[in-house]
Amino acid sequence: VQLQASGGGLVQAGDSLRLSCAASGRTSGTTMGWFRQAPGKEREFVAAITWSGGSTTYADSVKGRYTISRDNAKNTIYLQMNSLKPEDTAVYYCAAKMGTAYISYYTGPNAYAYWGQGTLVTVSS
């Protein structure tokens, strides 16, 4: 699976932004995820979605503000980010792993084998 993330930028607190991740290769039977890494911090899970069934899971820190979705026809997943906060500032990465079981349990970066390049999101106060 090859992944290409895009859509980052500089926004103000309270604004919205949508990230995209174009996938190629085998996507059926995969779980697609978004992670983020702020300066000086570890990479953390943000959200995930199963490619075929559309089951989703979110980190508590973004629940209610972020929405992950997929467009099977375009082989693309999205991360709609609303009510952005300065603490959301980070490099955002899309990732993929084979398998769709227990997506709320397997949220560590090590569970994901395929990674795209990051896209920087900066939220100013």
C-alpha positions in Angstrom: 0.0 0.0 0.0 1.3 3.4 -1.0 0.0 6.5 0.7 0.1 10.2 -0.2 -1.1 12.7 2.3 -2.0 16.3 1.6 -4.1 19.2 2.8 -2.1 20.6 5.7 -1.7 24.3 6.2 -1.8 27.2 8.6 -5.1 28.1 10.1 -6.5 30.0 13.1 -8.0 28.5 16.2 -11.6 27.5 15.6 -11.1 27.0 11.9 -11.6 23.8 9.9 -9.3 21.9 7.6 -9.6 18.6 5.6 -6.7 16.3 5.1 -6.6 13.8 2.3 -4.7 10.5 1.9 -4.6 8.9 -1.6 -4.0 5.2 -1.4 -2.7 2.8 -4.1 -2.1 -0.9 -4.1 -4.1 -3.3 -2.1 -6.7 -1.5 0.1 -9.3 -4.1 0.6 -9.1 -5.7 4.0 -7.1 -2.8 5.4 -7.6 -0.4 8.2 -6.5 3.2 7.4 -5.4 5.5 10.2 -4.3 9.0 10.9 -1.6 9.8 13.4 0.1 13.0 14.4 3.4 14.1 15.9 3.9 17.4 17.6 7.5 18.8 18.1 9.2 17.0 20.9 6.4 14.5 21.3 5.7 10.9 20.3 3.6 10.0 17.4 0.0 9.5 18.6 -3.1 7.9 17.2 -5.9 10.2 15.9 -8.5 8.2 14.0 -8.9 5.0 12.0 -11.4 3.5 9.6 -11.8 0.1 8.0 -11.6 0.3 4.3 -14.5 -2.0 3.4 -16.9 -1.7 6.3 -16.3 1.9 7.4 -16.0 1.2 11.1 -14.3 4.1 12.8 -12.5 4.9 16.0 -11.1 8.1 17.4 -8.7 9.4 20.1 -10.5 11.0 22.9 -8.7 14.3 22.2 -10.4 14.7 18.8 -13.7 12.9 19.3 -16.5 15.2 18.3 -14.3 17.5 16.4 -12.6 15.2 13.8 -14.3 12.9 11.3 -12.5 10.2 9.3 -14.2 9.0 6.1 -13.3 7.2 2.9 -14.2 7.4 -0.7 -13.7 3.9 -2.2 -14.1 5.2 -5.8 -11.3 7.6 -5.3 -9.2 5.3 -3.1 -8.9 8.2 -0.7 -9.5 8.7 3.0 -10.1 12.1 4.6 -9.8 13.6 8.0 -12.2 16.5 8.5 -10.9 18.6 11.4 -13.2 21.2 12.9 -12.8 23.5 15.9 -9.1 23.3 15.6 -7.0 24.2 18.6 -3.4 25.3 18.9 -2.6 21.9 20.5 -3.7 20.2 17.3 -0.6 21.6 15.7 1.5 18.7 14.4 2.7 16.8 11.4 -0.2 14.5 10.4 0.5 11.1 8.9 -1.8 8.6 7.2 -1.0 4.9 7.7 -2.4 1.5 6.8 -2.4 -1.9 8.2 -3.7 -5.2 7.1 -6.7 -6.5 9.0 -9.8 -4.9 10.3 -10.3 -6.5 13.7 -10.2 -4.6 17.0 -9.3 -1.3 15.4 -10.0 0.5 18.7 -7.5 -1.7 20.4 -4.6 -1.7 18.0 -4.0 2.0 17.8 -0.2 2.1 18.4 2.0 3.3 15.5 3.7 -0.1 15.5 0.5 -1.8 14.5 0.6 0.0 11.1 3.0 -1.2 8.5 2.5 1.4 5.7 3.0 5.1 6.1 2.7 8.1 3.9 4.7 11.3 4.2 3.4 13.8 6.7 1.5 17.0 6.1 2.0 19.9 8.5 -1.0 21.4 10.3 -0.3 24.6 12.2 -3.1 26.2 14.3 -2.4 29.7 15.5 -4.1 31.2 18.6 
